Amino acid sequence: MLMCWLFTGSSLLKGQSEIIYSAKKIYVSDTAFNTAEAMVCSGDKIIFTGPLELAKALYPGATHQHFKNGYLYPGFIDAHCHFLAWCKGLKEADLVGTKSEKAVIKQLKTFAKKNQRSWIVGRGWDQNDWKTRQFPNQKQLDIAFPNTPVFLKRIDGHAAWINSAAVKALKLDLNQQVSGGEFVFENGKFTGILIDNAVDLVAGKIPALPETEQNDAVATGAKKCYQAGLTTIDEAGLNVSDIQYLDRLQQQGKLDLRIYAMLSASPGSFAYVSEKGLNNNGKMHVGAVKFYLDGALGSRGALMKKDYCDRLGHKGLLLNNMKEFETYCYFLAQRSWQVCVHAIGDSANGLALRSFGKLFANNEGLRWRIEHAQVVDPKDFKLFGKYGIIPSVQPTHATSDAPWVASRICEYRLEGAYQYATLYNSAGLLALGTDFPVEDISPIKTFYSAVIRKDLEGKHKAPFRPEGALTRKQALLGMTFWAAYANAEENDKGSLEAGKFADFVVLNTDLITASEKALKKAAVTHTCIGGKFVYSK
């Protein structure tokens, strides 16, 4: 059987040069969690993984590349991010890490001097990092920019801060009712803060970035992904035109990054599902629709079963009509499409789990996902396993939210918050991502937060809720094989097995055995996609 497989693999790739790769250790990251001495690639595929001497005997004419001080892993998969939005943000005002409202204004003034734009657009402010921990007000923006419209998204994208010039430019009706959203007022006056669907309402009216600038931003963003060791990213919500744009770049050879694309739930997306069906050309895989059931904890939009501790009388926002949601889920199930639903609060997670359960009796194996699963009622964890639902989580959210989350949702509810170990015990797997630009793009930070439950920057002296930590094996599988499985791509990627794409990454550190101190120094030295090195340090 082994000889037959080797013969078939070799004959299919006859005429292409073989390359033997070896390292201090190769983590195959398959279901048995094997390690190997060597891997042989031909063209864009892996044709052998096993002992080095056997590789040399089977492929005597192969080139041999040895990573003397390196450890080789499957290419990392970010199971939930917003790549295109992040790339566009590289051309906008970067407000990540600002420590006050005044610091934001100062950053914006510097940006405005360097960039002559009709609008000032930015992202990344987080009031939870400020001493006040209060939302900002329109007043300071109006003083600094009385005539230039300003639109600034919060770091999670679920809230925005605008000035009066923006209200005037867009002729906004601030008294309109927005289902699943809010224009925030205090003492009868608009504060300049938008929540959830109100953010989308305004964002859709802002002038788009010129395509030449966007192309440049995508090229820059892709390079940063390769430097981080990413070979596949899951785009968590795009419209049809965005997918077609990224697909063109891939087909033109301008973007090597592989993309698993989730369509944002919309009439245009459902029309695409009906007309086009599932689409996977190896580079662009369109096979899911993304829904939002609630908002985020940072902006108090996550839908909770009980009141927020720091805003009594408020339980968050339900962003979708549940009857419509279930109708669309049935429509997608009939066409074998994956449903990925954003659910952060315990109420939203409960609604998603039970809605999925209504359909799964006759629709097994769809691999539907809950994105975030951040706060779950302890009684509901068992439903992930019962219905075969995949938790798609972002470990750096736990360490980023740790300083303030207890004051927001109450200490007692942390029993069900960021509990990745419990989710694994129920579902049997997890897909790990970052949600960048909400968090840093680094898979190493994802791994560190998942297993150590501290942040890589060293802000946490003690682990945050350590009972929720994953083992190192689980974390690595979550960024490789399980992430590929969550995309229905485990036959093409996620492990270094014969027949799969030659997507791999080399690190200077053994993630499985390194000390906590050594993990902090882990770095990517090489990234390869389809046999092509897209990054070498």
N, C-alpha and C positions, 0 to 999 in steps of 0.2 A: 504493500500500500504506500509506504514511504517512497520507494523507488519510482512508482507510477506518478506520484505527485511531483517529484523532482523532475522527472522527464517531461511531464506536461508543462510545468512552469518554464523550463528552459526552452522548449521548442516554441512556445508562444512568443518568446522574446528573442528568438534567434536573430542575429544581425545587429542587436543592440549591445553596446559595451556594458559589462557588469562591473560594479564597484563594491568591494568588500569594505564595510565600516566596522571598526572595532573601538572599544573604549574600556575604561576601568571596569565598567559594568553597564549592561544594557537591560533596561526594564521593559519587558515586552508589554506589560500592562494588559494581559489577556485575562480570561476568567480564572485561570489557575495562578495568575500573578507570577509567571515564570521570569527568570532572568536568562541572559545569553551572553556569549562572548563576541558574537559577530552577527552582522546583518548584511545581506547581499541585495543590491538594488539594480534594476535594469530599466532604463527609461524612467517613467514616473511611478513604477511599482516596486514593491518589495517582492523578491522571489525566494528568499531563504532567511531563516533566523535559527541560529544554533551554535555549535562549537566552531571555533576559529579554524582548527585544523581541517575539519570536514568542509568548511566553506572554501578553503584553499584547494582542497582535493577536487571538489566538484566544479570549481571555476578557476582552473589554473592560469587562465589568461587575464583574470580580473585585476583591475587596479585596486590597491589596498590603501585606505586612508584610516590612520589610527589616531584617535583623540586621546593622547597620552594621559592628560590630567582631567579627562571629561567623563561625564555620565550621560548616557543617551536614553531619551524618553520619547514616546509618541508626541507629535506636535500637540501643544495645548489647545484646548477648545474652550472658548468663553461662552457658556451656555445661556447667557443673558446680558446683552449690552445694547447700546445705541450708537453704533459706529458712525453712521452718516451724520447724525446730530452732533456727535463729538467732533468730527472733522470740521463741520461748519463752525463749531464753537472755537476752533483754532484761529478763526478770522474775527472773532468777537472779543469783547472785553472779558478777561478771565478774572473772576471774583472769588475763586476758591481760596480759602484761608484768610480772607479779610476778617478782622476782629471787631469791627464796629461799623455803624452807618457812615461815620465820617471817613473811615478807611475806604469804603466803597466809593464814595463821592470823589475822593482823591485819585483812586485808580481810574475812575471814569474820565476825569479831566485829563489825565495823562494819555489815555486811549484816544480821546477826542482830538488832542493836538496832533497825534500821529496819523490819525485816520479821518479823512474828510468824508463823513457819511451823512445822509439825510436823516437816518435814525441811528441812535446809539443802542446797540443790542449787546447784552451780556448774560452771563450765567455763572452760578457758583456760590452766591451769598448764602449764609446759613445763620439765622438768628440764634440758633442754639450754641454757636461759638462765641456769641457776644455776651458781655456782662449782664445786659438787660434780659436776654433771652426772650425779647419781645419783637414782634414784627415791626419793620421800619414804617415810616410814614411818608406820604407824598410831599410833605412840606419841604424837606431838605433837597429833594430832587428838583422841585420847582424853583428853588432859589438858585441852584447851581446851573440848571438848564431850563430857563424860562421859555425858550422858543424851539428847542430841539426835542423831538419825541424820544423818550427813553423806555425801553422794555427790558427788564432784568429778571430772568428765571431764577428761582431758588435752586439749590444744588440738586434736589430730587426731581425738578421739573414739574412738581405738582402745585407750585405757587409762583406768582410773579409780582413784580413791583413796577408800577408805571407812574409817569408824571402827568400833569394836566395837559401838557402839549400833546401827549399821546392820545389822551381822551378826546381832545379837540380834533386832531388829525384824522382819527378814525370815526369821529362823530358817534362815540359810544353812548348807548342808552344805559346808564348805570342802574336804572330802576327795573330793567328787564329781568324776568325770572329765568335762570339758567338751570336746567335739570342737571343734577350732579355737579353743580358748581356754585360759586359765590363771589359776588363783589362785596368786599368787606367794608362795613360802615361802623363808625363809632360816633356816638352822640349826633346821629343824623348826617354825618359828613363822610364822604368816601375817603378811605385811607390810602388808596393807591394799590391795595393788595387784591390779587385775584387768586381764587382757589380752584384747582382741578379743571372742570369743563369750561370755566370762564377763561382760564389760561389759553386753552385751545381755541376758543372763540376769537380771542384777540391775536394770538400768534399767527393764525391763518390769514390775517389781513396785512401783515407786515411785509414790506418789499423783500423779495427773495435775493439771495446772494447770486451775483453774476456767475454763469457756469464756468468761466475761465478761472475765477477765484476758487470756486468749488472744486474744480479738478485739481488745482494746486493743493488745496486743503486735504483732499482724499489721498493724494500721493504722500503728503507729509504724515498723515494719520496712519497710513499703511506701514510706512517705515517704522513708526513707533510701535506698532503691533508686532512686527517681525523682531524688533529688538527685545520685546517682552516674551518672545517665544510662542506667540499665537499663530496658528496656521488655519484655524476655522473660528469664525465668530457667528453667534446667533443674534441676528438683528431682530430685536424685540418690538416690532411694530413699524412697518413701512407702508406707504401707499404704493399703488401699482407703478406710477411714474418713477418713484425712487428706485424700485427694484429694477425696472427697465434701464435706468441710468447706470446703476452699478453693474448690471449684466453687460452693458455695452463696453464699459471700461475693462471688464474681464475678457471679453471677446477680442478687444483691441490689444490685449497684452499689456494693459496699463495697470492692472490690479491682479496680483497673484493670490491674494487672500481668498480662501474659500468662505462662502456665506450660506448659512441656513437662514432663510428669510421668513419671518412671520408677517403676514399681511395684517395691517390694522383693520379691525372690524369696521366696515363701511359699505354702503351700497355698491361702490365701485369694486371693492374687494370681492364681494359675493358674486358680482357679475363675472369677475376674473375666474373664480372657482368654477362657475358653471360653464364658461366658454373654454378655458385653457386646461383645467384639471391640474393634477400634480405634475410638477416639472423639476427634473434634476439632471443637469448636464455635467455634473462632477465639480463644477465651480460654484454655480448658483443652484441652490435647492430651495424651491418654494413649495412648502408642504403643510403650512400651519396658518391659522388665523388667531390673532391676539385680541383678547377682550380685557377691558378694565372693569372690575366690579367696585373698586374703591380707590381712595387716594393713598397718601403716605402719612406715616406717623409724624414726621417733622413738621408738616403743615396741618396736622390734626384732621386729615381727610380720610385716614384709614377707618373703615367701618367696624366699630367695636360693639360688643354686646351690652356693655355698661359704659357710663359716662367717662370721659377723660377726667383724670384727677386734677388737671390744671385748667379745665374748662367745663365746669359742671353744667349739665343740661345739654351737652353736645356729645354725640356718639360717632361723628364722622359723616361720610357721604356715600350713598349708594349711587354709582355712576351709570348703571344699566338697569333697564326694566327687566325683571327676572323672567317674565313670560316670553318676552322677545329673545332674551338670551338663550333660553332653553329651546325655543323654536329654531334659532340659528345653529345651536349645537346639534340638533337632530338633522338639520339640513347638511351639516358638515360630516356627521357620522355616516350618513348614507353614501357619501362620496369618498370615504376613507381619509378625510383630512384630519389633521391634528388640531385640537383646540388647546390653546395656551391662555390661561386666565390669570391676570394680575389680581392677587388677593393678599392683603397685608394684615388687616384686622381680623380678630377671631370670628366676628360675625360674617365678614366677607368669605373667609375660608370655609366656614360652616355651610354657607349658601352654595358655594362652588362645589364642595364635596357632595352635598346631597343632590344638587342638580345633575352632576355627573353620574351619581348612583342610579338615577332614574333611567339613564340610557345604557348603562354598561351591562345590564343583564343580557342584552341582545347584540352588544357591540364590543366584544372582548378584543383586547390587543391593539387598541387605537393609540395607546401611549399618550393619553392626554395628560397635560401638565398644569400644575399650579405654580405660577411664577411668584416667588418670594416666600409664601407660606410663613410669614414672619411671626405672627402671633396666632397660635392655634389653641382653642379650648382643649384641655387635656383629654376630654371625653371624645374628641374628634380625631385624634391621631390614628386610631385604628382604621379609620375609613380610607386612608391612603392605600393600605395594603388590601383591604376588602375589595376596593374598586380598581386596583391596579393603577393608581394615579401617581405620576412621577413628581416629586418635589424638586423644583428648580430654584436653588437658593444662592445667596451671595454672602459668604462668610464675613467679608469685611464690613457688612452692615452691622453685624453684632458688635464689633469693636469700635465702630464709629459712633453708634447710638448709645453705647454703654454709659457715658457720663450723664445723660439726661432722660433716658427712656423710663426709668422707674418713676420719676416725677410726673411723667405724662400719662402712663397707663396704670400706675400703682404697682407697688412691689409684688403683691400677691399674684398678679397676672404674668410675672416673669417666668412662672413655672412652665408656661406654654410658649415662651418667646425665644426665638433663635435656638430651638432645641433640635439641632441637626442630628444628634445621635438617636433621639427618639424617632425622628422622621425616617432615618435609615432603618431602624429596627422594624418599623411598620412597612415601609415600601420596599425594602431590600436593596435600594440604590438611591443616589441623589445625583443631580446634575449641578455642577458648580459654575458660577459666573461672577461678574463684578458689578454689573449694572452701570459700567462707565458710560457717561462722564460723572455719574453720581459718586462713584469711587474711582480709585486709581486703576489703570488697566492691568497692572502686574499680577500674573498668576502666582508668583512667588508670595505676594502679600495675601492672596486668597488662601494658599496652602498654609501659611503661617497662622493666619487668623483662625482657620478651620481646626488646626491641631493644637495650637498653643493657647488660643483664645486671648491673645494680646495683639496689639498693633505693632507693625514692624518698626515704627518710629520711636517706640519705647514710652509712649504716654501712659500706658497701663502697667503698673508695678505688679498687680495681681491679675490672674486670669479672670475674665468675665464669664460667670455662669459656666464653670469648667465641665459640669456634667453634660453639657451640650456638645462637647468637642468630638470631632471625628478622629479615627486612627489615621496614621500616615498613609497606609494602604488605601483606606476609603477615600481620603482626600485626593490622592493621585488618580485613582479610578474615576472620581467625580469630575476631574479635569480632562480625562481622556476617554476610556472605554464607555463609562456610564453616560458621559455627555454625548458621545456618538450614538449610543443606544436611544437616548432621549430624542435624538433627531432622526431615528430610523436609518442611521448611517453606519451601524456597527460592522457591516460587511465591507465597507470601503475605508474606514479610518478608526482611530481610537486605540488601536494596538498595533504592534510591529510584527504582523503576521503576513505570510506569503499571500499575494493576491491583492493586498491593500495598497493604498497610495503611499509613496515614499515621503510621508510628512513626518518629520522628526525634529527634535530639539536637543541640543547638547548644553549641559550645565556644568559648572565647576564644582558642584556639590552633590553628594548622595542624599537626596531628600528623605529617604527612608531611614537612614542610620545616623545622619549628622546631628550634632548637639544643637540645642536651641540657639546658642551663640553662633555656631557655624551657619545655621539656616539664615540668620540675618545677613550673612555675606554671600548668599547664593546668588549667582548671576548667570544669565544666558550668554553663551559664547558663539553658538551657531544655530540658525534656524533654516530648515529645508522644507520646501513645499513642492511635491511632485518631482523630487530628484534635483530641484534647482535650489541652490543656496541663495536665500533672499537676505540673509544677514550673517556676517562673520565678524567677530570682534577683533 
